């Protein structure tokens, strides 16, 4: 299917958010990281989760036939490159969501510290 640029960017952006949540689901179900960043006896390398994001992005591009390069006539490498772009968008979303989560946690702890103890 041929897409114009705005549809393409919206599609890659939406799939990027989906990739982020799917990688988080994998990390939370399979990874079971401890609070010190280890998994079992060894630390989990960050690249493992990034590779998972790219793999999921490529899988989604092939599964839903998303090809950013369909207008160029490229049908062989198009979905692969589109999937890599989706995975990269997912990685960007992960950083954004992580930053927003950190801000929310800090605000929550500040609000909790400013509350008077119960009964006062």
N, CA, C and O atoms as CSV, one atom per row, in Angstrom:
chain,resi,resn,atom,element,x,y,z
A,1,UNK,N,N,0.837,-1.162,0.000
A,1,UNK,CA,C,0.000,0.000,0.000
A,1,UNK,C,C,0.888,1.232,0.000
A,1,UNK,O,O,1.885,1.277,0.720
A,2,UNK,N,N,0.541,2.222,-0.790
A,2,UNK,CA,C,1.324,3.444,-0.904
A,2,UNK,C,C,0.810,4.471,0.088
A,2,UNK,O,O,-0.397,4.674,0.221
A,3,UNK,N,N,1.751,5.127,0.794
A,3,UNK,CA,C,1.371,6.089,1.820
A,3,UNK,C,C,2.020,7.435,1.551
A,3,UNK,O,O,3.116,7.502,0.996
A,4,UNK,N,N,1.344,8.506,1.944
A,4,UNK,CA,C,2.014,9.799,1.907
A,4,UNK,C,C,2.783,9.978,3.214
A,4,UNK,O,O,2.636,9.178,4.138
A,5,UNK,N,N,3.593,11.015,3.290
A,5,UNK,CA,C,4.513,11.176,4.410
A,5,UNK,C,C,3.798,11.325,5.746
A,5,UNK,O,O,4.244,10.745,6.736
A,6,UNK,N,N,2.715,12.076,5.809
A,6,UNK,CA,C,2.030,12.281,7.090
A,6,UNK,C,C,1.432,10.976,7.617
A,6,UNK,O,O,1.486,10.706,8.817
A,7,UNK,N,N,0.866,10.175,6.728
A,7,UNK,CA,C,0.324,8.880,7.142
A,7,UNK,C,C,1.452,7.967,7.601
A,7,UNK,O,O,1.316,7.245,8.588
A,8,UNK,N,N,2.555,8.006,6.885
A,8,UNK,CA,C,3.706,7.184,7.247
A,8,UNK,C,C,4.229,7.542,8.632
A,8,UNK,O,O,4.459,6.656,9.456
A,9,UNK,N,N,4.419,8.834,8.896
A,9,UNK,CA,C,4.925,9.257,10.203
A,9,UNK,C,C,3.953,8.905,11.315
A,9,UNK,O,O,4.371,8.483,12.393
A,10,UNK,N,N,2.676,9.072,11.069
A,10,UNK,CA,C,1.677,8.707,12.076
A,10,UNK,C,C,1.704,7.205,12.343
A,10,UNK,O,O,1.581,6.766,13.487
A,11,UNK,N,N,1.866,6.425,11.281
A,11,UNK,CA,C,1.898,4.971,11.425
A,11,UNK,C,C,3.129,4.530,12.206
A,11,UNK,O,O,3.024,3.737,13.141
A,12,UNK,N,N,4.293,5.042,11.824
A,12,UNK,CA,C,5.529,4.673,12.524
A,12,UNK,C,C,5.468,5.114,13.975
A,12,UNK,O,O,5.937,4.399,14.861
A,13,UNK,N,N,4.896,6.283,14.229
A,13,UNK,CA,C,4.778,6.777,15.593
A,13,UNK,C,C,3.847,5.893,16.422
A,13,UNK,O,O,4.168,5.543,17.558
A,14,UNK,N,N,2.706,5.535,15.859
A,14,UNK,CA,C,1.758,4.685,16.593
A,14,UNK,C,C,2.351,3.306,16.847
A,14,UNK,O,O,2.251,2.779,17.955
A,15,UNK,N,N,2.966,2.725,15.828
A,15,UNK,CA,C,3.591,1.416,16.020
A,15,UNK,C,C,4.752,1.502,17.008
A,15,UNK,O,O,5.016,0.545,17.736
A,16,UNK,N,N,5.445,2.636,17.040
A,16,UNK,CA,C,6.540,2.804,17.993
A,16,UNK,C,C,6.061,2.720,19.432
A,16,UNK,O,O,6.721,2.110,20.273
A,17,UNK,N,N,4.917,3.329,19.719
A,17,UNK,CA,C,4.359,3.245,21.069
A,17,UNK,C,C,3.951,1.806,21.403
A,17,UNK,O,O,4.119,1.354,22.535
A,18,UNK,N,N,3.421,1.103,20.420
A,18,UNK,CA,C,3.048,-0.304,20.629
A,18,UNK,C,C,4.281,-1.141,20.912
A,18,UNK,O,O,4.266,-1.994,21.799
A,19,UNK,N,N,5.356,-0.901,20.158
A,19,UNK,CA,C,6.609,-1.630,20.372
A,19,UNK,C,C,7.125,-1.390,21.784
A,19,UNK,O,O,7.566,-2.323,22.454
A,20,UNK,N,N,7.071,-0.144,22.236
A,20,UNK,CA,C,7.538,0.182,23.586
A,20,UNK,C,C,6.790,-0.628,24.636
A,20,UNK,O,O,7.401,-1.198,25.540
A,21,UNK,N,N,5.484,-0.677,24.517
A,21,UNK,CA,C,4.689,-1.392,25.507
A,21,UNK,C,C,4.903,-2.907,25.416
A,21,UNK,O,O,4.882,-3.593,26.438
A,22,UNK,N,N,5.108,-3.435,24.207
A,22,UNK,CA,C,5.368,-4.866,24.066
A,22,UNK,C,C,6.728,-5.246,24.660
A,22,UNK,O,O,6.858,-6.295,25.291
A,23,UNK,N,N,7.733,-4.399,24.459
A,23,UNK,CA,C,9.042,-4.666,25.064
A,23,UNK,C,C,8.942,-4.574,26.582
A,23,UNK,O,O,9.542,-5.385,27.288
A,24,UNK,N,N,8.196,-3.605,27.092
A,24,UNK,CA,C,7.989,-3.506,28.542
A,24,UNK,C,C,7.293,-4.755,29.071
A,24,UNK,O,O,7.636,-5.256,30.141
A,25,UNK,N,N,6.319,-5.255,28.321
A,25,UNK,CA,C,5.634,-6.486,28.723
A,25,UNK,C,C,6.619,-7.654,28.784
A,25,UNK,O,O,6.602,-8.434,29.736
A,26,UNK,N,N,7.470,-7.770,27.776
A,26,UNK,CA,C,8.493,-8.820,27.788
A,26,UNK,C,C,9.435,-8.653,28.975
A,26,UNK,O,O,9.751,-9.616,29.673
A,27,UNK,N,N,9.869,-7.440,29.187
A,27,UNK,CA,C,10.809,-7.174,30.281
A,27,UNK,C,C,10.193,-7.526,31.629
A,27,UNK,O,O,10.873,-8.058,32.507
A,28,UNK,N,N,8.913,-7.232,31.793
A,28,UNK,CA,C,8.256,-7.474,33.076
A,28,UNK,C,C,7.870,-8.933,33.274
A,28,UNK,O,O,7.784,-9.391,34.414
A,29,UNK,N,N,7.637,-9.674,32.197
A,29,UNK,CA,C,7.242,-11.073,32.350
A,29,UNK,C,C,8.428,-12.027,32.254
A,29,UNK,O,O,8.520,-12.982,33.026
A,30,UNK,N,N,9.321,-11.778,31.327
A,30,UNK,CA,C,10.459,-12.678,31.132
A,30,UNK,C,C,11.680,-12.194,31.897
A,30,UNK,O,O,12.396,-12.990,32.504
A,31,UNK,N,N,11.915,-10.889,31.869
A,31,UNK,CA,C,13.130,-10.320,32.432
A,31,UNK,C,C,13.224,-10.449,33.928
A,31,UNK,O,O,14.264,-10.855,34.446
A,32,UNK,N,N,12.174,-10.119,34.632
A,32,UNK,CA,C,12.144,-10.161,36.093
A,32,UNK,C,C,13.430,-9.604,36.701
A,32,UNK,O,O,14.119,-10.277,37.468
A,33,UNK,N,N,13.733,-8.363,36.341
A,33,UNK,CA,C,14.939,-7.727,36.862
A,33,UNK,C,C,14.771,-7.439,38.353
A,33,UNK,O,O,13.677,-7.138,38.830
A,34,UNK,N,N,15.883,-7.541,39.068
A,34,UNK,CA,C,15.889,-7.143,40.468
A,34,UNK,C,C,16.056,-5.623,40.522
A,34,UNK,O,O,16.303,-4.986,39.498
A,35,UNK,N,N,15.925,-5.061,41.691
A,35,UNK,CA,C,16.033,-3.608,41.807
A,35,UNK,C,C,17.440,-3.107,41.509
A,35,UNK,O,O,17.609,-1.934,41.177
A,36,UNK,N,N,18.456,-3.965,41.619
A,36,UNK,CA,C,19.823,-3.522,41.336
A,36,UNK,C,C,20.203,-3.720,39.872
A,36,UNK,O,O,21.373,-3.577,39.518
A,37,UNK,N,N,19.222,-4.051,39.004
A,37,UNK,CA,C,19.489,-4.166,37.572
A,37,UNK,C,C,20.020,-5.512,37.134
A,37,UNK,O,O,20.457,-5.658,35.993
A,38,UNK,N,N,19.994,-6.497,38.010
A,38,UNK,CA,C,20.484,-7.821,37.628
A,38,UNK,C,C,19.319,-8.737,37.340
A,38,UNK,O,O,18.185,-8.491,37.753
A,39,UNK,N,N,19.620,-9.781,36.633
A,39,UNK,CA,C,18.620,-10.789,36.294
A,39,UNK,C,C,19.239,-12.123,36.633
A,39,UNK,O,O,20.158,-12.579,35.952
A,40,UNK,N,N,18.748,-12.745,37.670
A,40,UNK,CA,C,19.412,-13.942,38.139
A,40,UNK,C,C,20.734,-13.527,38.761
A,40,UNK,O,O,20.762,-12.720,39.691
A,41,UNK,N,N,21.828,-14.075,38.249
A,41,UNK,CA,C,23.148,-13.745,38.785
A,41,UNK,C,C,23.896,-12.731,37.937
A,41,UNK,O,O,24.930,-12.216,38.363
A,42,UNK,N,N,23.389,-12.432,36.737
A,42,UNK,CA,C,24.115,-11.538,35.830
A,42,UNK,C,C,23.254,-10.337,35.452
A,42,UNK,O,O,22.026,-10.428,35.442
A,43,UNK,N,N,23.899,-9.209,35.141
A,43,UNK,CA,C,23.106,-8.058,34.693
A,43,UNK,C,C,22.535,-8.298,33.303
A,43,UNK,O,O,23.150,-8.959,32.467
A,44,UNK,N,N,21.356,-7.752,33.076
A,44,UNK,CA,C,20.725,-7.849,31.755
A,44,UNK,C,C,21.262,-6.714,30.900
A,44,UNK,O,O,21.075,-5.546,31.241
A,45,UNK,N,N,21.922,-7.033,29.799
A,45,UNK,CA,C,22.424,-5.953,28.945
A,45,UNK,C,C,21.268,-5.167,28.324
A,45,UNK,O,O,20.257,-5.741,27.920
A,46,UNK,N,N,21.435,-3.862,28.256
A,46,UNK,CA,C,20.408,-2.991,27.698
A,46,UNK,C,C,20.148,-3.307,26.223
A,46,UNK,O,O,19.027,-3.149,25.741
A,47,UNK,N,N,21.176,-3.749,25.517
A,47,UNK,CA,C,21.030,-4.018,24.084
A,47,UNK,C,C,20.048,-5.147,23.810
A,47,UNK,O,O,19.468,-5.210,22.726
A,48,UNK,N,N,19.853,-6.039,24.776
A,48,UNK,CA,C,18.911,-7.151,24.579
A,48,UNK,C,C,17.503,-6.595,24.350
A,48,UNK,O,O,16.788,-7.043,23.454
A,49,UNK,N,N,17.119,-5.623,25.165
A,49,UNK,CA,C,15.777,-5.053,25.038
A,49,UNK,C,C,15.677,-4.193,23.789
A,49,UNK,O,O,14.605,-4.113,23.189
A,50,UNK,N,N,16.765,-3.548,23.382
A,50,UNK,CA,C,16.746,-2.768,22.146
A,50,UNK,C,C,16.599,-3.669,20.928
A,50,UNK,O,O,15.863,-3.343,19.997
A,51,UNK,N,N,17.294,-4.799,20.933
A,51,UNK,CA,C,17.160,-5.758,19.829
A,51,UNK,C,C,15.734,-6.309,19.780
A,51,UNK,O,O,15.173,-6.504,18.702
A,52,UNK,N,N,15.154,-6.557,20.955
A,52,UNK,CA,C,13.755,-7.009,20.997
A,52,UNK,C,C,12.837,-5.971,20.357
A,52,UNK,O,O,11.915,-6.333,19.626
A,53,UNK,N,N,13.073,-4.697,20.619
A,53,UNK,CA,C,12.258,-3.631,20.029
A,53,UNK,C,C,12.371,-3.609,18.517
A,53,UNK,O,O,11.365,-3.472,17.820
A,54,UNK,N,N,13.585,-3.742,18.005
A,54,UNK,CA,C,13.761,-3.763,16.552
A,54,UNK,C,C,13.109,-5.002,15.945
A,54,UNK,O,O,12.487,-4.923,14.886
A,55,UNK,N,N,13.251,-6.142,16.612
A,55,UNK,CA,C,12.642,-7.376,16.101
A,55,UNK,C,C,11.117,-7.273,16.081
A,55,UNK,O,O,10.480,-7.696,15.117
A,56,UNK,N,N,10.536,-6.717,17.129
A,56,UNK,CA,C,9.085,-6.543,17.164
A,56,UNK,C,C,8.644,-5.549,16.099
A,56,UNK,O,O,7.616,-5.749,15.453
A,57,UNK,N,N,9.414,-4.477,15.909
A,57,UNK,CA,C,9.096,-3.498,14.871
A,57,UNK,C,C,9.111,-4.121,13.483
A,57,UNK,O,O,8.220,-3.861,12.675
A,58,UNK,N,N,10.115,-4.940,13.203
A,58,UNK,CA,C,10.192,-5.627,11.911
A,58,UNK,C,C,9.023,-6.591,11.759
A,58,UNK,O,O,8.415,-6.679,10.692
A,59,UNK,N,N,8.715,-7.312,12.830
A,59,UNK,CA,C,7.583,-8.241,12.792
A,59,UNK,C,C,6.263,-7.532,12.514
A,59,UNK,O,O,5.447,-8.011,11.726
A,60,UNK,N,N,6.055,-6.384,13.166
A,60,UNK,CA,C,4.824,-5.629,12.935
A,60,UNK,C,C,4.758,-5.096,11.505
A,60,UNK,O,O,3.693,-5.096,10.888
A,61,UNK,N,N,5.889,-4.646,10.983
A,61,UNK,CA,C,5.906,-4.118,9.614
A,61,UNK,C,C,5.543,-5.202,8.607
A,61,UNK,O,O,4.787,-4.955,7.667
A,62,UNK,N,N,6.082,-6.401,8.803
A,62,UNK,CA,C,5.741,-7.500,7.896
A,62,UNK,C,C,4.312,-7.995,8.124
A,62,UNK,O,O,3.603,-8.295,7.164
A,63,UNK,N,N,3.883,-8.083,9.387
A,63,UNK,CA,C,2.551,-8.605,9.692
A,63,UNK,C,C,1.451,-7.699,9.138
A,63,UNK,O,O,0.435,-8.183,8.640
A,64,UNK,N,N,1.657,-6.396,9.224
A,64,UNK,CA,C,0.628,-5.456,8.771
A,64,UNK,C,C,0.960,-4.809,7.435
A,64,UNK,O,O,0.307,-3.854,7.014
A,65,UNK,N,N,1.974,-5.337,6.779
A,65,UNK,CA,C,2.384,-4.890,5.440
A,65,UNK,C,C,2.598,-3.381,5.377
A,65,UNK,O,O,2.094,-2.711,4.476
A,66,UNK,N,N,3.346,-2.854,6.338
A,66,UNK,CA,C,3.680,-1.439,6.365
A,66,UNK,C,C,5.015,-1.276,5.660
A,66,UNK,O,O,6.020,-1.844,6.086
A,67,UNK,N,N,5.027,-0.502,4.583
A,67,UNK,CA,C,6.234,-0.295,3.796
A,67,UNK,C,C,6.391,1.193,3.520
A,67,UNK,O,O,5.661,1.767,2.711
A,68,UNK,N,N,7.346,1.809,4.197
A,68,UNK,CA,C,7.588,3.236,4.015
A,68,UNK,C,C,8.168,3.541,2.647
A,68,UNK,O,O,8.138,4.688,2.200
A,69,UNK,N,N,8.689,2.535,1.985
A,69,UNK,CA,C,9.365,2.728,0.713
A,69,UNK,C,C,8.552,2.214,-0.462
A,69,UNK,O,O,9.106,1.944,-1.527
A,70,UNK,N,N,7.247,2.077,-0.284
A,70,UNK,CA,C,6.408,1.543,-1.366
A,70,UNK,C,C,6.349,2.492,-2.557
A,70,UNK,O,O,6.183,2.045,-3.692
A,71,UNK,N,N,6.480,3.789,-2.318
A,71,UNK,CA,C,6.455,4.760,-3.411
A,71,UNK,C,C,7.702,4.705,-4.275
A,71,UNK,O,O,7.694,5.188,-5.407
A,72,UNK,N,N,8.777,4.120,-3.754
A,72,UNK,CA,C,10.024,4.029,-4.510
A,72,UNK,C,C,10.093,2.747,-5.325
A,72,UNK,O,O,11.033,2.554,-6.096
A,73,UNK,N,N,9.127,1.887,-5.167
A,73,UNK,CA,C,9.143,0.615,-5.872
A,73,UNK,C,C,9.914,-0.464,-5.136
A,73,UNK,O,O,10.047,-1.582,-5.632
A,74,UNK,N,N,10.417,-0.143,-3.970
A,74,UNK,CA,C,11.192,-1.103,-3.178
A,74,UNK,C,C,10.243,-1.989,-2.390
A,74,UNK,O,O,9.558,-1.521,-1.480
A,75,UNK,N,N,10.204,-3.263,-2.738
A,75,UNK,CA,C,9.302,-4.175,-2.039
A,75,UNK,C,C,10.053,-5.188,-1.190
A,75,UNK,O,O,9.468,-5.777,-0.281
A,76,UNK,N,N,11.325,-5.404,-1.462
A,76,UNK,CA,C,12.066,-6.420,-0.718
A,76,UNK,C,C,12.605,-5.889,0.606
A,76,UNK,O,O,12.408,-6.505,1.654
A,77,UNK,N,N,13.283,-4.750,0.557
A,77,UNK,CA,C,13.892,-4.198,1.756
A,77,UNK,C,C,12.983,-3.212,2.467
A,77,UNK,O,O,13.262,-2.847,3.609
A,78,UNK,N,N,11.920,-2.776,1.840
A,78,UNK,CA,C,11.039,-1.765,2.422
A,78,UNK,C,C,10.474,-2.108,3.779
A,78,UNK,O,O,10.610,-1.312,4.708
A,79,UNK,N,N,9.838,-3.274,3.935
A,79,UNK,CA,C,9.292,-3.609,5.256
A,79,UNK,C,C,10.376,-3.783,6.320
A,79,UNK,O,O,10.153,-3.461,7.487
A,80,UNK,N,N,11.532,-4.281,5.932
A,80,UNK,CA,C,12.627,-4.439,6.887
A,80,UNK,C,C,13.093,-3.071,7.392
A,80,UNK,O,O,13.233,-2.861,8.597
A,81,UNK,N,N,13.327,-2.158,6.475
A,81,UNK,CA,C,13.763,-0.818,6.871
A,81,UNK,C,C,12.671,-0.076,7.634
A,81,UNK,O,O,12.960,0.668,8.571
A,82,UNK,N,N,11.423,-0.277,7.234
A,82,UNK,CA,C,10.307,0.333,7.964
A,82,UNK,C,C,10.232,-0.230,9.382
A,82,UNK,O,O,10.001,0.515,10.334
A,83,UNK,N,N,10.424,-1.533,9.525
A,83,UNK,CA,C,10.430,-2.155,10.848
A,83,UNK,C,C,11.544,-1.626,11.730
A,83,UNK,O,O,11.358,-1.448,12.934
A,84,UNK,N,N,12.703,-1.375,11.135
A,84,UNK,CA,C,13.800,-0.782,11.901
A,84,UNK,C,C,13.434,0.630,12.366
A,84,UNK,O,O,13.761,1.028,13.484
A,85,UNK,N,N,12.760,1.373,11.503
A,85,UNK,CA,C,12.308,2.723,11.889
A,85,UNK,C,C,11.282,2.647,13.016
A,85,UNK,O,O,11.301,3.463,13.937
A,86,UNK,N,N,10.393,1.669,12.938
A,86,UNK,CA,C,9.397,1.484,14.004
A,86,UNK,C,C,10.096,1.125,15.310
A,86,UNK,O,O,9.740,1.645,16.367
A,87,UNK,N,N,11.095,0.235,15.245
A,87,UNK,CA,C,11.855,-0.126,16.445
A,87,UNK,C,C,12.584,1.064,17.027
A,87,UNK,O,O,12.636,1.224,18.247
A,88,UNK,N,N,13.157,1.913,16.163
A,88,UNK,CA,C,13.838,3.117,16.636
A,88,UNK,C,C,12.852,4.073,17.293
A,88,UNK,O,O,13.165,4.680,18.318
A,89,UNK,N,N,11.667,4.211,16.714
A,89,UNK,CA,C,10.634,5.058,17.326
A,89,UNK,C,C,10.243,4.494,18.687
A,89,UNK,O,O,10.008,5.245,19.634
A,90,UNK,N,N,10.174,3.162,18.780
A,90,UNK,CA,C,9.864,2.532,20.061
A,90,UNK,C,C,10.915,2.824,21.110
A,90,UNK,O,O,10.593,3.039,22.278
A,91,UNK,N,N,12.181,2.831,20.691
A,91,UNK,CA,C,13.268,3.149,21.616
A,91,UNK,C,C,13.155,4.598,22.090
A,91,UNK,O,O,13.385,4.895,23.263
A,92,UNK,N,N,12.803,5.484,21.182
A,92,UNK,CA,C,12.599,6.885,21.568
A,92,UNK,C,C,11.441,7.048,22.528
A,92,UNK,O,O,11.524,7.808,23.493
A,93,UNK,N,N,10.366,6.336,22.262
A,93,UNK,CA,C,9.218,6.383,23.174
A,93,UNK,C,C,9.583,5.844,24.551
A,93,UNK,O,O,9.120,6.364,25.566
A,94,UNK,N,N,10.410,4.804,24.591
A,94,UNK,CA,C,10.819,4.250,25.878
A,94,UNK,C,C,11.529,5.318,26.706
A,94,UNK,O,O,11.263,5.467,27.898
A,95,UNK,N,N,12.434,6.058,26.067
A,95,UNK,CA,C,13.147,7.115,26.782
A,95,UNK,C,C,12.187,8.206,27.248
A,95,UNK,O,O,12.305,8.700,28.369
A,96,UNK,N,N,11.246,8.581,26.397
A,96,UNK,CA,C,10.261,9.599,26.764
A,96,UNK,C,C,9.402,9.136,27.933
A,96,UNK,O,O,9.226,9.869,28.906
A,97,UNK,N,N,8.867,7.923,27.840
A,97,UNK,CA,C,8.015,7.403,28.917
A,97,UNK,C,C,8.801,7.248,30.214
A,97,UNK,O,O,8.262,7.472,31.298
A,98,UNK,N,N,10.079,6.863,30.106
A,98,UNK,CA,C,10.924,6.713,31.285
A,98,UNK,C,C,11.131,8.068,31.969
A,98,UNK,O,O,11.066,8.171,33.194
A,99,UNK,N,N,11.379,9.101,31.166
A,99,UNK,CA,C,11.562,10.444,31.727
A,99,UNK,C,C,10.276,10.944,32.382
A,99,UNK,O,O,10.310,11.506,33.476
A,100,UNK,N,N,9.151,10.739,31.717
A,100,UNK,CA,C,7.873,11.170,32.289
A,100,UNK,C,C,7.560,10.408,33.573
A,100,UNK,O,O,7.022,10.980,34.522
A,101,UNK,N,N,7.892,9.131,33.604
A,101,UNK,CA,C,7.672,8.328,34.802
A,101,UNK,C,C,8.537,8.834,35.963
A,101,UNK,O,O,8.084,8.880,37.107
A,102,UNK,N,N,9.769,9.208,35.663
A,102,UNK,CA,C,10.650,9.742,36.702
A,102,UNK,C,C,10.121,11.044,37.277
A,102,UNK,O,O,10.170,11.258,38.488
A,103,UNK,N,N,9.614,11.913,36.413
A,103,UNK,CA,C,9.038,13.180,36.877
A,103,UNK,C,C,7.805,12.908,37.729
A,103,UNK,O,O,7.624,13.525,38.779
A,104,UNK,N,N,6.961,11.991,37.283
A,104,UNK,CA,C,5.749,11.678,38.047
A,104,UNK,C,C,6.091,11.089,39.416
A,104,UNK,O,O,5.452,11.426,40.413
A,105,UNK,N,N,7.091,10.215,39.468
A,105,UNK,CA,C,7.494,9.631,40.761
A,105,UNK,C,C,8.042,10.699,41.693
A,105,UNK,O,O,7.749,10.688,42.888
A,106,UNK,N,N,8.837,11.628,41.155
A,106,UNK,CA,C,9.395,12.695,41.984
A,106,UNK,C,C,8.289,13.589,42.523
A,106,UNK,O,O,8.301,13.945,43.701
A,107,UNK,N,N,7.338,13.956,41.679
A,107,UNK,CA,C,6.217,14.799,42.129
A,107,UNK,C,C,5.373,14.078,43.170
A,107,UNK,O,O,4.908,14.686,44.134
A,108,UNK,N,N,5.178,12.774,42.970
A,108,UNK,CA,C,4.385,11.991,43.923
A,108,UNK,C,C,5.077,11.941,45.281
A,108,UNK,O,O,4.427,12.096,46.314
A,109,UNK,N,N,6.383,11.726,45.286
A,109,UNK,CA,C,7.092,11.657,46.566
A,109,UNK,C,C,7.135,13.020,47.244
A,109,UNK,O,O,7.080,13.097,48.472
A,110,UNK,N,N,7.233,14.112,46.456
A,110,UNK,CA,C,7.183,15.454,47.039
A,110,UNK,C,C,5.823,15.726,47.664
A,110,UNK,O,O,5.741,16.282,48.759
A,111,UNK,N,N,4.763,15.341,46.976
A,111,UNK,CA,C,3.411,15.569,47.491
A,111,UNK,C,C,3.173,14.731,48.745
A,111,UNK,O,O,2.517,15.178,49.686
A,112,UNK,N,N,3.710,13.516,48.746
A,112,UNK,CA,C,3.536,12.648,49.904
A,112,UNK,C,C,4.296,13.198,51.110
A,112,UNK,O,O,3.810,13.122,52.238
A,113,UNK,N,N,5.489,13.750,50.876
A,113,UNK,CA,C,6.279,14.317,51.970
A,113,UNK,C,C,5.645,15.593,52.511
A,113,UNK,O,O,5.799,15.897,53.693
A,114,UNK,N,N,4.941,16.338,51.681
A,114,UNK,CA,C,4.326,17.600,52.118
A,114,UNK,C,C,3.019,17.373,52.879
A,114,UNK,O,O,2.521,18.286,53.537
A,115,UNK,N,N,2.462,16.167,52.793
A,115,UNK,CA,C,1.203,15.878,53.495
A,115,UNK,C,C,1.453,15.738,54.985
A,115,UNK,O,O,2.437,15.123,55.395
A,116,UNK,N,N,0.574,16.302,55.796
A,116,UNK,CA,C,0.726,16.094,57.234
A,116,UNK,C,C,0.390,14.643,57.594
A,116,UNK,O,O,-0.425,14.007,56.925
A,117,UNK,N,N,1.009,14.133,58.633
A,117,UNK,CA,C,0.702,12.749,59.050
A,117,UNK,C,C,-0.771,12.618,59.417
A,117,UNK,O,O,-1.402,13.593,59.824
A,118,UNK,N,N,-1.314,11.422,59.275
A,118,UNK,CA,C,-2.735,11.211,59.621
A,118,UNK,C,C,-2.996,11.522,61.089
A,118,UNK,O,O,-2.183,11.211,61.960
A,119,UNK,N,N,-4.117,12.125,61.342
A,119,UNK,CA,C,-4.505,12.441,62.699
A,119,UNK,C,C,-4.089,13.827,63.152
A,119,UNK,O,O,-4.324,14.185,64.306
A,120,UNK,N,N,-3.484,14.611,62.287
A,120,UNK,CA,C,-3.071,15.973,62.682
A,120,UNK,C,C,-3.864,17.002,61.955
A,120,UNK,O,O,-3.656,18.198,62.158
